[in-house]
């Protein structure tokens, strides 16, 4: 079963999340391909979605990526869900690039509500149950410290 390691040294985050290709095949395959090499992605505590660290994939990391369909969709992510959100080009404020965002959801009460409205995200992975407390603790530290860089890498 393929997993991804998510880490951020300053907060002590070092967790594993198991991909869900059986529930979100296109989205999980996109994330697995993206992580062919380890990636460092900006992370910031979400403003609208609640208990989430939002990790927008820089446009420079992407080529001509296809639109991602909603799979294993949710409007209310649960603690430990790793949610891939896709926003088409020009939909959000006229941004000419599509947006691909990896959401790390760490607490109850989350919602996929943005300034542009409700947007279903695809649950592509789940943090292992034994890592969820560490995820919540690390995300709390990131929330207090501000923007950071989070490393994502494959674990076979």
N, C-alpha and C positions, 0 to 999 in steps of 0.2 A: 504494500500500500504506500503510495507516494505521500510524502509530507514536506512541509516547508518549515524552515527555521526562521523565526522572526526575532531580531535582537536589537538592543539599544543599550550600550554599555553604561551610560550615565544613570539610567533608571534601574539597571539590573535586569532588564528584560532579556530573557533567553528562553523562548518557548517553542513548542512544536505544534503545528496545526496539520491535520490530516485532510488531504484533498477529497472531494466528493465527486469523482468523475461519473459515477452512476446516476447522480441527481442533477448535475450541471455539466454535461460533457463538453460543450463548446467553451464555456467560461473557464472551466478547470484546465482544459487544454491550452487556452490562451495564457493563463497564468503560468502554467508549467513551461511553455515555450519562452515566455518572457524571462523566466528565471534560469535559462540555459547557462547564464553566468550570474553570479551573485549581484544583486542590485542594491544600491543605496538610494532611498527615496525620501523626500521630505515628509515629515509628519507634523501634524498640528491637531490640537484638540478641536473637535468639531463644534461649530457654533449653533447649528440648528438641529442636529440629529440626536443630541444628548450624549450618553456615555460612549463616545467613539473617538479614536484617534484616526483621523483622515490622512491617507497617504496617496495624494494624487501622483500618478505616474507622469514624469516629465515628458512633454511632447518629443523632446530630443531622443528619448529612449525608444520611441516607436517609429515604425515605418508606416506603410499604408495598411493599417489594421482594419479589418472588416468590422462592421457593426456587430455588437454582441447582443444576442437575443436574451430576454429574461428567462432564466432557468432556476428552478428551486427558489422562486422569487419570494421576497418578503418585503413588507412595509414596516414590520416591527422586529428587527433583529434581536436575538437573544444573547445573553452573555456567552462569550466564546465563539460567536459567529464571525467568520471572515467573509465580508461581503464585497463583491466586485460590482461597482456601479458604473454604468456607461451612459454618457450624455452625448448625443450626436452634435456634430459641428453646427455652430451658429444658434443652437437652442438656448444656451445660457449666456445672456448678455451679448450675443453676436460673436462670441469667441469663434474664430475660424477653425480651431482645432477641436476634434472630439475630445471628450474628457473620459479618462479611465481612472478610477479611484479604488484603492484597496482600503476598506474600512475594517478597523480592529474594534469590535464591540465588546465592552468589558463589564457592563452593568445593566440592570433592568431599566425599563422605561424608554428604550431607544425607539426612534422612528425615522423613516426615510422621507422626511418632509424638508424641502429646500425652498429657497426664495422663488423658484420656478414651479413649485407645487410638489405633490407626492410623486416619488420616483421609485418604482420597485427595483431593488437590488438583488443580485444573485448570490445566494450563500454557496460559496465555492469550497469552503473548508471550515473545519471546526477545531478550535484549540482543544488539546487533550484535556480531559477533566482534571487531571492532576496538575495542570499548568494554569488553570483559570484564576486561582487566587493570585499567583505571581503576575499574571497579565493585568489584573485589576490594580494591584499595587504599583506596578510599573507605569501604567497609564495615568494613575493619580499623580505620580511624580512628574510625568511629562506635562500633565495639565497645569501643574503649579509652575513648572520651569519655562514653558513656552515651546516654540517651534524647535524641532530636532531633525535628525536624520536617522532613519530606521533601515536596517539591513534585512533583506529577504534573500534566502538561498534554498536551493533544493536539498532534500535529504531523501535518498532512495530507500 
